[in-house]
Amino acid sequence: MNRAADNIVRFGTKSETLERLQPRVTRSQILPLYFFTARQWRDDPADVLQNIARLEHGGFFVIVRSSAQNEDSVNSSMAGLFTSCLNVSITDPRALSVAIEQVIASFAEHRCEDNQVLIQPMLTSIQMSGVVMTHDLEHGAPYYVVNYDDESGLTDTITGGQGIQKTVLVYRDTESAQLRSPRLQAVIDACRELEALCGNVPLDIEFAVDRHQQVYVLQVRRITLCNTWHPVTERRVARQLEHIQRFLGKRLAPQAGLYGDSTLLGVMPDWNPAEIIGTTPRPLAASLYRRLVTDSTWREARALMGYHHPRHQALMVMLGHHPYIDVRCSFNSFLPAGLEPGLCTKLVNAWLQRLQAHPQWHDKVEFEVVQTCLDFTFDADFAERYGDSLSTAEQRTYRSALDQLTLRALSGDGAGALPPLLDQVRAHERQQQNRRLDALPADLDGIHRLLLDCREQGTLPFAMLARHAFIAEALLRSACRRGALSTERLLAWKQSIHTVTTELTREYAQVCADARTLPAFVAKFGHLRPGTYDITSLRYDERHDLFAAATVELGHGESPQAAFQLQPEERQALQGLIGEQGWPLSTEHLLDYASQAIQAREYAKLVFTRDLSDALQLLVSWGADVGLAREDLSFLDIHPLLDSLTTPLMDDTDRVLLEAASQARRSYEQGISLKLGHLISAVDDVFVAPLHRSLPNFITRQNVEAIGMELRQDTPASAPLKGKIVCIENADPGYDWVFTRGIAGLVTQYGGANSHMAIRCAEFGIPAAIGCGEQLFNRILRSPRIALNCRDKTLNPVQP
């Protein structure tokens, strides 16, 4: 006889499972309960009401919940399908009867006389409630996934899909001492006890915590997806975490050649890999991004503009196929060149401490953490953020260095000046126009040359132009804070700026009206693809559905915006701010600079992505010649591929590379089982990873409510988007076609205040929430409608 098996709590309905667990739990409590079947209610409602009245409770209100026979079965979960009624008075038989009837009525499509209704006292004084999955649902990775609400004081916001939702991931073997939150430790302890009582099967646990850290268990059910999980996922994750721990121990320590005592790793600061290549890019995309941007281009560009050059430093690191920006490296490159080492160390440490204290700003570091130029609120902002962290002399030195750097950018002086950079990009575009993709050799040597052009003539000038655009944005935002311009007037000014996307929408409409203009459109925009670095994503000139829409709705971009006319008082106020800085510049010069910077950044992006897209296209052709499909190529690192130009492969190309792709695919599939936070500041952060809520970047001041629609790379361009709020995980120029569809609004999961889509939506006057974060993004996708209020800075799902 197996005594251990006899001690395991058997699962039944929601009510039956709670009843069996109730006398066994010691790390949590299960409130008094009473349940009955629909048949019992039909046969003798008076007896049921009498039994409810005898229910032991500490208050006068109860919750009436469903407990259907098929709600928590072995093979399925119907969580959230049936009705629950909260705060029903136990002394009001009529109210109780109505609530019971509502719950039973919700069984309509799953009618069974043995379906149960569960009655329990209502909890009060709740500080936290939510749901814990004892494993990651998608892969079965060994994490407690805690989704919780600690702001509303309600118990049903997570299961109901409303309210404030936060997430923390806790590795299953994490020691209690590493859980710094007493309430989180109490929840995990309760979960571990429930797992032991239930035979260590994966569980879905609904819980609440009161003001005294007492955990209440509201529901326990098996996770029905566990039979789809790979059996060795837990062992793989454990091995990977050991290696990541060792790596972080070295990376977070002081580093020769870098200022700052430690560092943070983040998915969204600075060059924002989460937005550009995604949070788990395949090896080809990640390696191309490294080669073209994060290995050296990022720091070389800033050094040419007068910033400090952290030589030999790479900006991005990969943790099990998860890209992270090394924030210490980033912050070093925002220091003005020539500062004393002691001052540099103080500044970098202060910036790192501010970001660690305010993780919600991880996608806004250039505006909320680091002052990368001398804007019009520099002194007040520095005093508010950093107080007396610098001596008066040090602050004066830092301010003077930023002053010189900013004036140099505005005046067009030096190698990183805007006008010569723009001339360089125009010259490179003329070279591109003289080449034909079908005439280029589809070999690795041709691909190598294109990538060299892309870096030297493309991403390097683009990186400097992007920095000019950030400087312009910082100056104009600070002018608004000083009252020289209103937010509405700044938005109006931005809408008066026409970029290459304006041209795309206009020329797209021309193609729809006259197919004869298609060749000109393709020549200019045909290289764009959703997912700029992703070889599996088709280019515009490969997408036969791009012009399949029945109608074209240009919406906000349909007609040119009226020219922006600066009011005399605005000109005078801006000139006053410029005069305060002692800059020999006019208001018109400042606005011209800002306009050119924004336009040039988007133009340079169009140009450099043509080199990259053409290189990917040649790689597809080369792959086909040697027996590799796009999917195979996406798992290859570009660096060893190009190394074969000087170190030849010693076996058949297809044999070697298919095996490499196969190994990389296995490594990738193992790596995406890792669950890591958006910011990592300590070795232990790999065990407890809060997914920090992002504060969306709201564009325009409009308020719109509409049906939401998720867009992916493979979504047909003929999808009906008119009047909808389009939701995209990470959007780049390849998605610009959406602006031809009359969309009502745009929401992205990732993206910064000065990202591509933020600029596009400001240009077209389209309400948007850019970079809303994983949790909120997933919530609104589950909602039938979305309420996007840019004026009040709110983004909410609308329940029916």
N, C-alpha and C positions, 0 to 999 in steps of 0.2 A: 504494500500500500504506500503510495507517494504522499507523505504528510505535507511536503512543501506545496504540492499541487492543490491539496485540500485547503490550504490556507490562502490561496489566491482568490481574490474577490472576483466573482463571475459578473460579467456585464449583462445588463438587461435593458429595460427602457431607462430613460433619464431618471425617472423617479426611483426605479428599482435599484439602479446602480448607486445613487446617492444614499438610499436607505441601507444598503449593504455596507457602504463605506463609513457611514455615520458613527458607529460604535468603535471603529478601528483607528480612525485618524487621531494623531496627537499633535502634529505640527500645524494643523488647521482646524477649523470647525465647519460643520455642516448644520445649518439651521434646522429647527424642527420642521417636519414636513408631513403633509397628508396628501394622498393621491387616490384617485378613483377613476373608473372607466366611464366612457360615454354611456354604456349600457346601464351602469349603476345610477347615473344621473337621470337617465330617462325613466328608470323604474321607480326611483324613490328620491327625488330632489330634496325633500324635507330632511331625510336622514343624512344626506350629504351635508347640507347646510348646518345641521346640528353638530356633526363631527368637526366641521371647520371651526365652529364657535368654540369647541373645546381645545383647539390647537394651542399649544403653549407658545407664547410670544411675549415680547417686551413692549409691544406697541399696539396700535389699533388699525394698522394697515397691512395688507398682504399683497403678494404678487401672484397672479394666476397665470400659469405657464402650460405650454403643451408638453406632452410626453408620449408622442405617438409610437406605435410599435415599430415603424420603419425609420424612425428619426435618427437613431444611433446604432444601426446594425453593423455587422461585421463587414459587409461589402459596400455600404454606402452611408453617407451622412447627409441629412436634410436640414442641417443647421440653418436657422433663420427663416425657414419656409413658413412656419406657423406663427400664430399670433400669441403675444404675451400682453397681459394687462397689469399695469403697475399702480401702486397706491390705491388699492381697492379697500374700502372700509370693511372691516370684519364684523362690524355691528350693523351693517346695512344689507339685509338679505337680498333686497332688490338689486343693489349694485353688484353684489356677488353673483347673482343669477345672470345678470346681463353679461358680466365678464366671462363667466363659464360658457355661456352660449356663444360668445364671440370666439373663444378658443376652439370649441367643438366645431363651429362653422368653418374655421380655417382648415379643418381636416377634409373639406369637401371632396377634393380630387383624390384623397387617400383615405376615404371613409372606411372605418373599421370600428365595430362596437367595443373592441378591446383597447382602442386608443385611450390614453389616460390624460387627466388634467392634474397638474401638480400645484399645490398651495403651500407657500412658505411666507414667513414674516418678511416685511420689507426692511432692508438694511438702512440704517441712518449713519450720519457722521462718517461718510466714506471719504478717504483721502486719495484712493487709487483703485481703479478697477480695470479689468481687461481680460485678455486671453493669452494663454501660453501654449505654444506647440513645443513638445519635448524634442522634436527634430525639425529641421528645415523641410518644408513640404515638398519642394521640387526634387531634391536629390537625396533626402534622408540624411543630410549632413548633421553631425553631432552637436547641435546647438539648441539651447532653449531660446525660442523666438518669442519674446515678451512684447505684445502689443498692448499699450495701456493708455489710460486717460487719467491724469492726476490734477485736472483743473475743474471739471464740471461737477464733481461730487455725485455723479450718477453711476449706476451699475451696468447699463445696457448700451453705452455709446459705442463701444467697439463692435459688439455683435450687431448693433443696429446700423453701423456705418456712418455715424454722425459724431459730432463733437470733436474735441482735440485728441488726436491720436499720435502717439510716439512709439518708437520701437527701440529695444535694446536686445542684442544678441549675446548670449552667454554660452561659451564653450562648455560642453557637458562635464568635462573633468576639471573645471575651474575650482580651485580651493576656495572655501568660504572667506578666508582672509583677503582674497582679491576682490571680493564684492564689497565695495566701500559704502554702498547704500543699505542701511538696515532693512528697509522695506523690501528691496529687491532680494536681499539674502533670505528674508522670511518667506517670500514667494517661492524661491528656488528650493528651499528646504521642504516646503509643503509639497512641491512637485515631485521631489525625489522620494518622499515617503509614499505618495500616491503611486508612483511607478513601481515601487517595491510591492505594494499591496496588490497591484493589478498584474503582476507577473512580468514586469519590465517590458511591456509592449509600448509602442509609441502612442502618446496621449495628446488630446486636445482638451485643455482645462480652462474653464471660465472661473474667474476669481474676483474677489474684492478685498481691500485692506482698509481697516478702520483707523481712527486717529491713534490707537494704541498699538499699531503694528500687528494687530490680529488679522490673520488671513482667513477668509471664508471661501469655501469651495461651493460654487454655484452649479457646476456641471462637469462631468468627466466622461469623455468618449474616446474610443480608439480612433486613430488616424487611418482612414480607409485606403490611403495611397501607399501605405508602407510596402505592399506586395510588388510595387514597381521600382523600388529602390535597389541599387547595387549593394550586395552584401558586404563588400569590403570598404565602403565609403568612409566609415568611421576610422579605420586603421590608416587609410590614405591621408585623411585630414590631420590626424595626430602626427604623422611623420612630417607633413609639410609645415605644420606649426612649429615643430622643433627647429627646422632650418630657418624659418622666418624669424624666430626668436633670436637665433645667433646673428643673423644679418642685422636685425634692428639694434642689438646690443652694440654693434660696431657703428652703425649709421647714426645713431642718436648721440653718440659720444662726441666730444670736441674733435674737430677735424683741422688738420694742417691746411692753411690756405683759405680758410673760411672763418668769418667772424660769427660769433654766437656760441653759447655754451652747449646748446643742444639743437634739436630741430623738431619740426612737425612734418608728417607726411599727409598730404591731402589730395583728394581726387578732383578738386575744383579750383584751387587757387591758381593764379597766373595763367599759364597756357592751357589750363582746364581740360585735361584729357577726357574726363567724363562726357563733356559736351562734344568734343571733336572726334574721338575714336571710340567712345563708349567705356563703360566700367570693366568690361571683360573683352577687349578686342582680340581678334585672332593675330597670330604672330606676324603675318605680313604687314597688316595695318600698323601694329605697334612698332615694328622695326622701321617702317618708312617714316613714321612720325619722329622716331628718334633720329634717324639719319638727316631728315630735312629740317628739324626744328630743335629738339630738346637735347641733342648731344652737344652742340656748340653754337648754332645760329642764334639762339635766344640771348646768350651773353655777348657774342661778338657785336650784335646789332646795338645793344644798349651801350656797350663801350664806345662805339662810334658816336653816340649821342651825348657822351659826357658822363655816363654812369660808371661806377666801379666795375672792373672786369675780374670776376672770380675764375681765373684761368684753369683749364683742365677739368672743370666740373661739369657733370651731366645733370640736367634739371630733373629728369624723370627716372624713377626706378620702377621695376616690375616685381610685385609680390605675388607669385603664383598666378600670372596672367592678369593681375589687377594693377593698372598703372597708377602711380602716385607721383605727385610733384614734391620734391624736397624743398620745403618752404624756406629753410635756412639759405639754400642756394639762391632761391628766388629773391629773398630779402637782401642778400648781399649785392645782387645786381641792381637793386633800387637805390643803393647808396650813391651819392654824388662822388665822382672820382676825386682823389687827393685828400680825403679826410684822414685824420690821425687814427691809428688802430684802436686806441682806447675809446674814442668817440664812436667809431664804427661798431665796436662790440656792444657798447651801451645801447645804441639805437636798435641793432638787430635783436638783442635780448628783450628790449621793451616791446618791439613789434610782435615777437613770438609769444610773449606773455599776454599781450592784448588779444591775440587770436585764440590762444588757449582759453582765455576767460570768456570769449564771445565766439564760440564755434559756428554760430549761425551766419557769421560774416565770411565763411571760407570761400565764397564765390565773389566777394566784394572787397578783397584785401587792398586793392589800389585806391578805394574810396573811403573805407572805414578803418583801416589799420595803418598802412604805409602812406606817407605823404611823398609822392613821387615827383611833385613839382611845387613851386611856390604859388599856391592859389590865393584867392582873396580872403579866405578865412583861416589861413595857416596859423597865425598866432593864437587865435581863440581855440582852434581845434587842438593844437599841440598842448596848450595849457590844460584843456579839459581831459585829454587822453593820457598825458605823460607827466603832468605836474612838474615836480622838481627833479625828474630823473636825470636831467642834464644841468650843468652849471650855467650861469648866465653867459659866460664866455663861449661854452660849447654850443649852446643854443644859437648864439649869434653867428658862430662859425658855420653851423649846419644851415641856418637860414640863408646866409650869404652864398653858400655853395649851391643851394637849390635855386636861388635867385639867378645866378649866372647860367645855370643849366636851362632854366625856363626861358630866360631872355634869349639865349642862344637858339632854342627851338623856335621861338616866335619870330626871331629876326631872320631866320634862314641862313645862319652861319654854320660852317663846318661840314664834315663829311656826312653827317647824319641829317642834314637840313632837308626840309620837305621838297623844295623845287627841284634840286638835282635828283633826288630819289624818284620823283614823278617822271622826270625826263628819262631816267634809266628804265623804268617800267615800260614807258611808251616805246623806247627803242627795242626792248626785248619783245614786245608784242608785234612790232613790225617784222622781227626775225621769225616769229612764230607764223605770221601770215604768209611768209615766203616758203614755208615747208608744207609738204603734204604727208599726212600720216601714212597713207598707203604706199608712199615712196620710201619710207624709212625702213631700214633692215630690221626684221623681227628677230634680233639676236641680243644676247646679254650686253654686248659692247654698245649697241644703240640705246638700250635701256639705261645703261650706266651714264652715257653722255646726257641723256634727257634729265636724269636725276641730278647730275652736276649742274646743268643749266637751271633746274628748278630751285636748287639751293642757292646758288651764287647770284642768279639774276631774278629769282622769284621770292623764296621765303626770307632771304636776308633783307632786301629792301622792304618787303611786306612787314616784317617784324618791326622795322623802324617807323614805317608809316602807321602801324597799329599803335605804337607808343605815342606818336604825335596825336592820334585820335583820342587816346586816354588823357593826355595833357589837356586837349581842347575840352573834353567832357568835364574834367575836374574844374577847370577855370569857369565854365559856364554854370555848373552846379553851384559853385561857391558864389558866383554873381547873383544867383537866385536867392541863396541864403542871406546875402547882404541886401536884398530888396531891389537890386538894379533891374532885374527882370522878374516877372511872375512865372510860375511853372507853366501856366497856359501859354504865355508868350514864347517861352523857350520851346514848347512843343510845336507851336506854329512856325517858329523859325526852322526847326528840324524838318517839318513837312515841306518847307520850301526848297529843300536840298534834294536834287534829283541825282540818283546814283545809277550804276549799271543795272540795278534791279528795275528801276523805272523804265529803262530801255528794254529790258527783257519782257516786261508785261505789255508794253506798247507793241513790240515787234511780234510777240506771240499772238496778239489780237489780229495783227495784219496777216499772219499765216492762216488763221482761222477764216478770215474773210477772203483771202486770195492765196491759194496753195502755191502759186508761183513764187511767193516770197520765202518759201521754206528753205531753199539752199542758203540764203543769206542768214537766216536765223540759226541754222545748224552750224554754219561756219563760225558764228560768234559765240553761241551758247551750247553747241552740241556736245562739248566735252563734260558738261556738268553731270554729276551723279549724286543721288542721295547717299551719303556716306563717302566723303571725298577720298578716303584712304582704303576703302573696301572694294576689293577686286570682284567680289560676287555681286556688287550692285551695278546695274546697267546704266550706261550713259544716256543722255537725252537722245543722241542720234541713234541709239539702239532700241529705244522705247517706241514701239509702234502705236501705243495707246496714248501718247502724249497729247495728240490733237484729236482724241476721240470724243471729247466732251461735246454734248449737243449744243451747248451755248457757252460763251465765254463771259464771265462776270468779273470785270476789273475792279468793281467796287470803288474803294477809296483812291485807287491809282488811275481811275479812268480818265480824268481830265487834269491838266496841269494845275498845280496849286497857285493861287495868287501870289505874286512876289511879296516877300516879307518887307514891310516898311517899318523901320525903326522909328519909334516916337522920339521927339526932341528930349523929353525928360529921361527916356531910357538911354539915349546917347550920352546925355550929360552925366547920368549916374554911372554908366560903364566907364566913361572917360575919367571920372573921379576915382574909381577903383584902380584904373591903370596908373593914374597920377600918384596914388598912394605908394605904389611899388617903385615909382621913379623910372618907369619904362618909357622910352621915347617913341611911343606907339600911339596910334589913333584907335578909336572904337572900331572903325571900319576895317582896320588892319587885323584886329583881334577876330572879328567875325569872319573875315575872308580866310584867315588862317584855319579857324575851326571848320569852316565849310570845306575847304580844300583837303584838310586832314581826313574828314569823314568820307568824302568822295574818293580820295586817293587810296584809302585803306581798302574799300570795297572793290575798286578797280584793280588794285594789285592782287587781290585775292582771286579775281576772275582770271588774271593772267597766269599766276603761278600754278593754279589748279589745272590749267591746260597742259602744262608740262607733265604734271603728276598723272593726270588722267591718260595722256598719250602714252606715258611709260607703262602704266597698267595695261593699256590696250595692247601694246607690243608684247608685254609679258604673257597676256592671254594667247596671242598668236604663237609665240615661242613655245608656250606650254603645250598647245595643241600639236605642234610639230614633234615634240619629244614624248607625248603621251600623258600630259598632265591637264586635268580639268581645272576650271576656276576654283572649285572647292578644294582641290589638292593644293593649288598654289597659295590659297589663303592661309594655309598652315605652315608655310615656309618663311623663314627669316630672310630678309633681303640681303643681309650682310654675307653669309656664307655662299649665297647664290652668286653674288658679284665677285667674291673671292675666287670662284672657280675660273675667272678670267686669267688669274695669275697662278693658281694652284689647281691644275686640272683634276677632275674626278677620275678615279682609277677603276671605274666599272661603268656599265651602261647607265646613261643619264637617268632614264626612267626608273631603273631598278634602285639607284641610289636615292633619288628624290622622292619617289613614292614611299620608300621605307622611312625616309626622314619625315615626310608629311604624316605618315601613319603614327610614328612615335610622337610627333608634336600634337596630333589630334588627341592621343591618349593623355598626354600631359595636360592639354587644355581642358579636357573633360574632368580630369581630377582637380585642376586648379579652380574651376568655377564652383566646386563644392565648398571652397573656403568662403567664409562669411566675415568680411572685414569692414570696419567702420569707415566713415568718410574722412575722419581725421585720426591719425595715430601719433601719440605724443610720448608713449612709454611702451616698453616691451609687453607689459601686461594688457595693453589695449587690444592685443590679438585675441584675448580670452573674453573680455567684456567690451562689446563694441556698440555704443549708442549710435543710432542713425540720426544724426542731428537734423532737426527740422530746418529746412532752408526758408529764408524769407524771400518770397518771389520779387522779382524786379517788375514792377507794374509800369506798363507803357500806355500813354494817353490818360485822360481823366474820365473815360466813358464807363458806362454801366450797361452790361448786356447779359441776357439770360437766353440760352439756346441749347439745343441738343449737341452733345459732344461726339466727336468721331476720332478714333485713334488712327494715326497714319504711320505706316512702316515703310521700309525701303522698297518692299515689293508691292505696296498698295497701287492698284492701277490709277493712272492719272485721270481716268474717266470717272473715278469715284464721286458720288454726289456730295460735294462739300458746301454748296451755296447755303448761306444762312446758318452754318454750323460753327461751333467752336472746335477748331482742329487741335488735337493733342499729339505731340511728337516727343519722343524720348530725348533725342539730341539732334538738333536740326542744324544743317549747314547749307551752303549755297545751292546744293542739289535739290533742295525743297522749295526753291523760290517760285516754282510753278504754282504753288498753292495760292499765291497772290493774284492769280488770274481767275479764281473760282468764286469770288464774292463771299469769302468767309466772314463770319460774324466776329471771330476772335481767335486768338492763338494761345495755347498753353504748352510750355516745354518742361520736361522734368529737370534737365540740366541746361545751364546757360547763365552767363553773367550780365551785369548791368550794361556792358558795352559790347555784347556779343553780336554776331551777325544778325540774328533774328530780332534782337532788341532794336537795332538800327533800322532794320527793314520795317518793323511795325510802327516805329516813330515816323518814318518817311511817309508811310501810307495812312497814318492815323488809325491804325487797327488796334483795338484794345487787346492787351496781351499780358500774361503773367509768365515771365521768363525765369526758368530755374526754380520751380516750386518744390522740388525734392521728391524723393521716391514715395514717401508715404502719402502725401497729398495727391500726387499724380495718380497713384493706384486707386485712391478713393474716388476721385472724380471719374475715372474710367468706368467704375462700377455703377455710376449714377446715370439715370436716364437723361438728366439735364444738368447744366452747369451754370452757376451764377458767378459772373466775373465782374467785379466792381472795382475799377481801377482808381476811382476817386477816393473811395474809403479803404483801398488796399486790402480787399478781401477776395478770396476764391473759395467757393463752397459747392459741394454737390447739392442738387435739389431733389429731394425725395418726392415720390408721387403722393 
